[in-house]
Amino acid sequence: MNDSRACGVCPSSLFTAGAVSSGRVTEMDRWLLRALLKKAGMPEISAALWDGRDTVASHGSPHRMVVRNRAALLRLVFDPLLYFGDDYSAGNIEIEGNLVAFLETIYRALSSPGAMKRRAMPYDRLWQQINPLARSRDNIQHHYDLGNEFYRLWLDREMLYTCAYFPAPDLSIERAQEAKMELVCRKLGLKGGEQVIEAGCGWGGLARYMARKYGAKVRAFNISAEQLAYARQRAHEEGIDGVEYLEDDYRNIKGECDAFVSVGMLEHVGPENYAGLGQVIDRTLTERGVGLVHTIGQDIPQPLCGWLQKRIFPGSYTPTIREMMDLFEPCHFSVLDVENLRLHYARTLEHWLRRFEQHAGQVSQMFDDNFVRAWRLYLCGSIANFTTGSLQLYQVLFSRRGNNGLPWTRHHQMIAGDDHGTV
């Protein structure tokens, strides 16, 4: 993508995040920075340019942004939701103070009336939101095939890269992830010998848990070769024979199941494919079967910011509850339960960020310093998105219409702080 074509006053060289343009700070530079912050809803931060002098001073605020060169400033003005991430990663923007708290301040200001919004994406970005089979594989590989050793540094021992569940706030990430898997199984009412289809199984932890603790027969689908290699190895080492890991796209799922589960995959499907996923569930779920979809979501329909789309999660989209109904309504599924675990995801990310920072030196050796800064921003920004309510985490339980073999209450779902589903 060459965004410089859309900016008639900016030379294309400025749209390389590593570009440096030094020189005396002018009044025009200061005006541009003030205009940018006004467009962002005037967040309570201080901001300085490369001369070190505060152009915008917020007395009493611990948050300060320093833009290190004119090229970075011009990129910010052109597309802040893309180039802030690029230039922070490259070291052209520094944040003084706590990065999570800084981003929380920014996100709250962006939600104010009149502040900039995530723009409808131009054609050269819109294509990334459409996920045909071949592109879905490319998008998944971009993020998940960075290497199992990278993720092993900061995830829990089961390599669960989705929201954990904290029935007690002080749980370790290992115990909270076990509690999440137990919660999913209890919501599904899983019983021994039942057939389960899991769409998008990650490193296979949930499938192993369902087979090991509940005696379920699980077919788990994924298109990440790195993740599947790990999942198969773990199942073999643990002697679990109730799981079959299949390298295939959800669109090709066939067979029959008593429970259909998808944890952390819907974000990669795209709204244009929700009806198709619903049809897959419809052709596989038995008459008395139940399903659960666990996904990051949002309150209003809008694209993710350009930086996340381009650098971290190409092809991703977080749905609203209304958009999710395109999964259920055409196939006459009944929604049984909706739970929002938003703050549980913020706590999960805090654990991940802490471990990531502990291993930042190793990550830099695997990749480089820019990669470390990019992923630090991604993790900190995700925490801020959940704490400010910009993102939600939905678990939606559903079944076929007229299924009366269901619990009368939610009592079976309750997990106490000392009951984590550990096996």
C-alpha positions as MATLAB code, in Angstrom:
seq = 'MNDSRACGVCPSSLFTAGAVSSGRVTEMDRWLLRALLKKAGMPEISAALWDGRDTVASHGSPHRMVVRNRAALLRLVFDPLLYFGDDYSAGNIEIEGNLVAFLETIYRALSSPGAMKRRAMPYDRLWQQINPLARSRDNIQHHYDLGNEFYRLWLDREMLYTCAYFPAPDLSIERAQEAKMELVCRKLGLKGGEQVIEAGCGWGGLARYMARKYGAKVRAFNISAEQLAYARQRAHEEGIDGVEYLEDDYRNIKGECDAFVSVGMLEHVGPENYAGLGQVIDRTLTERGVGLVHTIGQDIPQPLCGWLQKRIFPGSYTPTIREMMDLFEPCHFSVLDVENLRLHYARTLEHWLRRFEQHAGQVSQMFDDNFVRAWRLYLCGSIANFTTGSLQLYQVLFSRRGNNGLPWTRHHQMIAGDDHGTV';
ca = [
       0.000    0.000    0.000;
       1.315    3.466   -0.865;
      -0.699    5.887    1.270;
       1.428    8.829    0.069;
      -0.610    8.882   -3.136;
      -3.535   10.262   -1.129;
      -1.521   13.103    0.423;
      -0.737   15.753   -2.135;
       1.577   17.776    0.119;
       3.683   14.988    1.633;
       6.607   13.375   -0.223;
       6.354    9.586   -0.320;
       9.616    9.170    1.620;
       7.856   10.421    4.730;
       5.670    7.317    4.791;
       8.488    5.048    5.827;
       8.401    4.871    9.608;
      12.164    4.852    9.886;
      12.538    8.151    7.993;
      14.028   11.019    9.990;
      13.550   14.682    9.163;
      15.426   16.940   11.572;
      15.538   20.682   11.737;
      14.324   23.646   13.717;
      10.832   23.338   15.160;
       8.559   25.886   13.476;
       5.264   27.402   14.517;
       3.636   25.322   11.799;
       4.982   22.165   13.476;
       3.492   23.254   16.800;
       0.197   24.153   15.150;
       0.016   20.708   13.538;
       0.629   18.980   16.869;
      -2.046   21.058   18.618;
      -4.478   20.394   15.766;
      -3.788   16.672   16.009;
      -4.558   16.578   19.725;
      -7.687   18.646   19.220;
      -8.809   16.127   16.603;
      -8.157   13.393   19.181;
     -10.534   14.998   21.688;
      -7.892   16.921   23.667;
      -6.640   14.080   25.877;
      -5.147   15.051   29.234;
      -1.533   14.621   28.158;
       1.502   16.789   27.562;
       3.104   16.695   24.122;
       6.487   17.864   22.877;
       8.361   17.944   19.584;
      12.001   17.164   18.869;
      13.244   20.327   20.579;
      12.035   18.910   23.913;
       9.748   21.869   24.710;
       6.140   21.124   25.576;
       3.859   22.362   22.816;
       0.835   21.195   24.789;
       1.163   21.106   28.575;
      -1.310   19.294   30.792;
      -0.504   20.247   34.361;
      -0.778   17.371   36.790;
      -0.900   14.693   34.086;
       1.892   12.079   34.220;
       1.486   11.311   30.509;
       3.796   12.914   27.954;
       4.284   12.153   24.267;
       7.463   13.216   22.479;
       7.524   13.259   18.660;
      11.175   12.960   17.669;
      11.137   14.254   14.080;
       9.051   16.118   11.525;
       8.476   13.046    9.344;
       6.780   11.276   12.252;
       4.661   14.371   12.948;
       3.464   14.545    9.343;
       2.622   10.855    9.321;
       0.625   11.304   12.536;
      -1.353   14.148   11.014;
      -1.993   12.128    7.857;
      -3.217    8.912    9.551;
      -2.713    8.795   13.331;
      -4.465    5.450   13.774;
      -1.916    3.786   11.514;
       1.284    5.755   11.954;
       1.286    6.207   15.729;
       1.955    2.477   15.984;
       4.571    2.470   13.243;
       6.501    5.403   14.658;
       6.248    4.230   18.258;
       7.657    0.879   17.110;
      10.497    2.616   15.259;
      11.361    4.841   18.240;
      10.239    8.046   16.525;
       7.613    8.570   19.246;
       8.331    8.114   22.950;
       5.782    7.927   25.758;
       6.880    9.092   29.188;
       4.940    7.500   32.010;
       2.851    4.321   32.068;
       1.981    3.281   28.512;
      -1.294    1.563   29.441;
      -2.503    4.607   31.377;
      -1.444    6.892   28.496;
      -3.446    4.821   26.012;
      -6.467    4.719   28.335;
      -6.375    8.513   28.376;
      -6.214    8.616   24.574;
      -9.046    6.108   24.082;
     -11.346    7.936   26.487;
     -10.700   11.187   24.645;
     -11.341    9.531   21.280;
     -14.792    8.478   22.505;
     -15.811   12.095   23.081;
     -18.155   13.863   20.620;
     -16.323   15.363   17.675;
     -13.124   13.349   18.089;
     -11.700   11.445   15.132;
     -13.267    8.071   14.437;
     -11.900    4.960   12.816;
     -12.478    5.696    9.189;
     -14.233    3.448    6.719;
     -11.268    1.803    5.090;
     -10.303    2.749    1.535;
     -10.283    0.044   -1.092;
      -6.635   -0.917   -0.594;
      -7.368   -1.764    3.049;
     -10.905   -3.069    2.638;
      -9.693   -6.180    0.846;
      -7.924   -7.271    4.021;
     -11.288   -7.599    5.751;
     -12.557  -10.155    3.271;
     -11.406  -13.639    4.186;
     -11.593  -16.168    1.372;
      -9.883  -19.469    2.101;
      -6.430  -18.648    0.662;
      -6.207  -15.236    2.306;
      -7.426  -16.592    5.649;
      -4.414  -18.908    5.716;
      -2.045  -16.009    4.953;
      -3.631  -13.848    7.663;
      -3.382  -16.590   10.280;
       0.244  -17.336    9.410;
       1.117  -13.620    9.711;
       0.285  -13.669   13.422;
       0.226  -17.228   14.751;
       3.184  -18.740   12.901;
       5.736  -16.398   14.449;
       7.065  -19.487   16.209;
       5.953  -21.565   19.162;
       9.069  -20.575   21.097;
       7.998  -16.929   20.989;
       4.541  -17.596   22.398;
       5.876  -20.111   24.918;
       7.814  -17.279   26.586;
       4.730  -15.466   27.832;
       1.600  -17.624   27.553;
       0.538  -20.192   30.169;
       1.747  -23.788   30.036;
      -1.249  -24.854   27.914;
      -0.489  -22.075   25.385;
      -3.989  -20.585   25.563;
      -4.024  -17.311   23.625;
      -7.565  -16.278   24.557;
      -9.269  -14.609   27.516;
      -8.846  -16.432   30.832;
     -11.506  -16.562   33.564;
     -10.775  -15.245   37.063;
     -13.341  -16.459   39.628;
     -10.820  -15.073   42.134;
      -8.884  -11.946   41.067;
      -5.527  -13.184   42.375;
      -5.396  -16.426   40.400;
      -2.308  -17.228   38.382;
      -2.721  -17.207   34.620;
      -2.398  -21.017   34.629;
      -5.280  -21.471   37.061;
      -7.400  -18.813   35.351;
      -6.985  -20.498   31.970;
      -8.000  -23.816   33.509;
     -11.056  -22.071   34.949;
     -11.892  -20.719   31.464;
     -11.781  -24.194   29.936;
     -13.915  -25.552   32.761;
     -16.416  -22.720   32.296;
     -16.740  -23.504   28.583;
     -17.301  -27.196   29.306;
     -19.918  -26.469   31.972;
     -21.786  -24.073   29.701;
     -21.867  -26.770   27.016;
     -23.021  -29.334   29.584;
     -20.353  -31.657   28.233;
     -20.703  -35.395   28.973;
     -18.475  -38.374   28.457;
     -18.459  -39.827   24.981;
     -20.020  -36.780   23.324;
     -18.746  -35.670   19.935;
     -17.250  -32.155   19.880;
     -16.164  -30.033   16.937;
     -13.821  -27.158   17.742;
     -13.315  -24.538   15.026;
      -9.997  -22.740   15.413;
      -8.256  -24.709   18.161;
      -5.071  -22.671   18.655;
      -2.401  -24.815   20.332;
      -5.029  -27.389   21.253;
      -5.358  -26.859   25.011;
      -9.152  -26.784   25.182;
      -9.503  -29.910   23.023;
      -7.069  -31.785   25.283;
      -8.960  -30.605   28.366;
     -12.348  -31.731   27.021;
     -10.952  -35.143   26.109;
      -8.916  -35.614   29.288;
     -11.402  -34.441   31.915;
     -14.767  -35.068   30.238;
     -13.999  -38.013   27.996;
     -15.240  -36.147   24.925;
     -14.270  -37.131   21.395;
     -12.947  -33.927   19.841;
     -12.185  -33.003   16.251;
     -10.273  -29.725   16.315;
      -9.691  -27.668   13.149;
      -6.951  -25.112   12.505;
      -5.004  -23.716    9.545;
      -1.845  -22.770   11.464;
       0.817  -25.414   10.859;
       2.923  -24.207   13.802;
       0.047  -24.523   16.250;
      -1.055  -27.923   14.988;
       2.455  -29.369   15.260;
       2.558  -28.304   18.894;
      -0.979  -29.571   19.613;
      -0.297  -33.006   18.150;
       2.972  -33.344   20.029;
       1.350  -32.441   23.353;
      -1.526  -34.882   22.825;
       0.957  -37.640   21.990;
       3.158  -36.891   25.015;
       0.146  -36.892   27.341;
      -1.310  -40.078   25.879;
      -4.602  -38.414   24.906;
      -6.300  -40.384   22.141;
      -9.680  -38.640   22.174;
      -8.519  -35.687   20.049;
      -7.999  -35.440   16.310;
      -6.270  -32.260   15.121;
      -7.088  -31.441   11.497;
      -5.312  -28.877    9.318;
      -8.330  -27.467    7.522;
     -10.485  -24.362    7.303;
     -13.765  -24.116    9.198;
     -15.645  -23.935    5.882;
     -14.692  -27.545    5.161;
     -15.926  -29.014    8.448;
     -18.197  -32.025    8.008;
     -19.596  -34.727   10.252;
     -21.843  -34.551   13.300;
     -21.332  -33.214   16.810;
     -23.156  -32.843   20.116;
     -21.263  -29.635   20.874;
     -19.775  -27.025   18.533;
     -17.279  -24.634   20.101;
     -15.226  -21.748   18.753;
     -12.948  -19.807   21.096;
     -11.090  -16.855   19.604;
     -11.723  -17.623   15.934;
     -14.684  -15.417   15.027;
     -12.424  -12.348   15.021;
     -10.755  -13.831   11.920;
     -13.915  -14.829   10.051;
     -15.310  -11.457    8.914;
     -18.998  -10.425    9.042;
     -19.468  -11.301    5.382;
     -18.807  -14.946    6.342;
     -20.959  -15.227    9.483;
     -23.912  -16.735    7.652;
     -21.578  -19.304    6.098;
     -20.186  -20.261    9.504;
     -23.765  -20.581   10.751;
     -24.483  -23.017    7.927;
     -21.445  -25.088    8.925;
     -22.794  -25.302   12.472;
     -26.269  -26.113   11.165;
     -25.074  -29.071    9.116;
     -22.999  -30.553   11.950;
     -24.956  -29.951   15.175;
     -27.327  -32.670   16.360;
     -30.950  -31.871   17.207;
     -30.213  -31.630   20.930;
     -26.730  -30.200   20.461;
     -25.437  -26.921   21.879;
     -22.776  -24.495   20.734;
     -20.599  -21.769   22.196;
     -18.849  -18.885   20.455;
     -16.246  -16.939   22.435;
     -15.036  -13.761   20.716;
     -13.692  -10.272   21.197;
     -16.470   -7.833   20.331;
     -17.458   -4.196   20.449;
     -20.505   -2.016   21.079;
     -20.663   -0.244   17.731;
     -19.616   -1.582   14.309;
     -16.336   -0.080   13.173;
     -13.041   -1.440   11.827;
     -10.032   -2.024   14.008;
      -7.474    0.762   13.797;
      -5.281    0.752   10.717;
      -2.113   -0.244   12.586;
      -3.637   -3.398   14.087;
      -5.105   -4.313   10.711;
      -1.875   -3.789    8.828;
       0.817   -4.905   11.269;
      -0.683   -7.282   13.852;
      -4.006   -8.878   12.834;
      -4.641   -8.614    9.082;
      -8.172   -9.571    8.120;
      -9.521   -9.235   11.652;
     -12.809   -7.722   12.798;
     -14.527   -7.657   16.202;
     -18.316   -7.941   15.920;
     -21.172   -6.376   17.792;
     -23.815   -8.615   19.345;
     -26.217   -7.565   16.597;
     -23.719   -8.603   13.916;
     -23.190  -11.944   15.639;
     -26.865  -12.710   15.183;
     -26.095  -13.365   11.513;
     -24.624  -16.627   12.798;
     -27.790  -17.668   14.584;
     -30.926  -16.148   13.066;
     -30.766  -17.622    9.516;
     -30.453  -21.157   10.948;
     -33.094  -20.596   13.669;
     -30.665  -21.141   16.543;
     -31.829  -19.990   19.969;
     -29.436  -17.876   22.037;
     -29.430  -19.283   25.588;
     -26.846  -17.213   27.407;
     -24.634  -14.184   26.765;
     -21.807  -13.276   29.131;
     -19.356  -10.390   28.842;
     -15.891  -11.140   30.277;
     -14.347   -7.788   29.319;
     -12.406   -7.172   32.538;
     -11.269  -10.784   32.634;
      -9.501  -10.143   29.343;
      -7.844   -7.011   30.713;
      -6.524   -9.093   33.632;
      -5.377  -11.835   31.232;
      -3.445   -9.286   29.174;
      -1.799   -7.869   32.293;
      -0.370  -11.331   32.985;
       0.814  -11.660   29.381;
       2.391   -8.203   29.372;
       4.276   -8.895   32.601;
       5.736  -12.119   31.197;
       6.459  -10.511   27.840;
       8.483   -7.753   29.521;
      10.398  -10.341   31.541;
      11.502  -11.924   28.276;
      11.871   -8.774   26.155;
      15.604   -9.391   25.709;
      14.991  -12.864   24.290;
      12.239  -11.544   22.021;
      14.610   -8.874   20.709;
      17.174  -11.559   19.892;
      14.505  -13.592   18.057;
      13.296  -10.575   16.069;
      14.518   -7.020   16.798;
      13.853   -4.027   19.040;
      11.147   -2.688   16.733;
       9.252   -5.961   17.112;
       9.493   -5.709   20.902;
       8.115   -2.164   20.873;
       5.325   -3.124   18.452;
       4.171   -6.022   20.609;
       4.488   -3.974   23.773;
       2.174   -1.420   22.170;
      -0.220   -4.158   21.023;
      -0.463   -5.702   24.506;
      -0.721   -2.356   26.319;
      -3.258   -1.072   23.804;
      -5.345   -4.208   24.213;
      -5.441   -3.752   27.992;
      -6.524   -0.135   27.522;
      -9.195   -1.108   24.994;
     -10.779   -3.521   27.467;
     -10.504   -1.313   30.562;
     -12.083    1.643   28.728;
     -14.825   -0.492   27.150;
     -13.696    0.040   23.569;
     -13.611   -3.759   23.283;
     -15.785   -6.445   24.862;
     -15.405  -10.212   25.285;
     -18.548  -12.181   24.525;
     -19.377  -15.796   25.252;
     -22.609  -16.751   23.496;
     -24.266  -20.109   24.197;
     -26.888  -21.367   21.747;
     -28.833  -24.443   20.663;
     -31.436  -25.474   18.139;
     -34.905  -24.050   18.584;
     -37.182  -26.091   20.851;
     -34.395  -27.894   22.708;
     -35.980  -28.512   26.124;
     -33.219  -30.677   27.553;
     -31.476  -27.685   29.084;
     -30.660  -26.701   32.698;
     -33.232  -24.498   34.398;
     -30.643  -22.223   35.998;
     -27.024  -21.158   35.606;
     -26.040  -22.957   38.787;
     -24.014  -25.571   36.891;
     -21.829  -22.802   35.453;
     -20.677  -21.417   38.781;
     -16.969  -21.769   39.542;
     -15.787  -20.715   42.989;
     -12.443  -19.073   43.591;
     -10.969  -22.358   44.858;
     -12.591  -24.523   42.143;
     -10.651  -24.023   38.938;
     -11.433  -27.216   37.118;
      -7.913  -28.511   37.723;
      -7.226  -32.100   36.721;
];
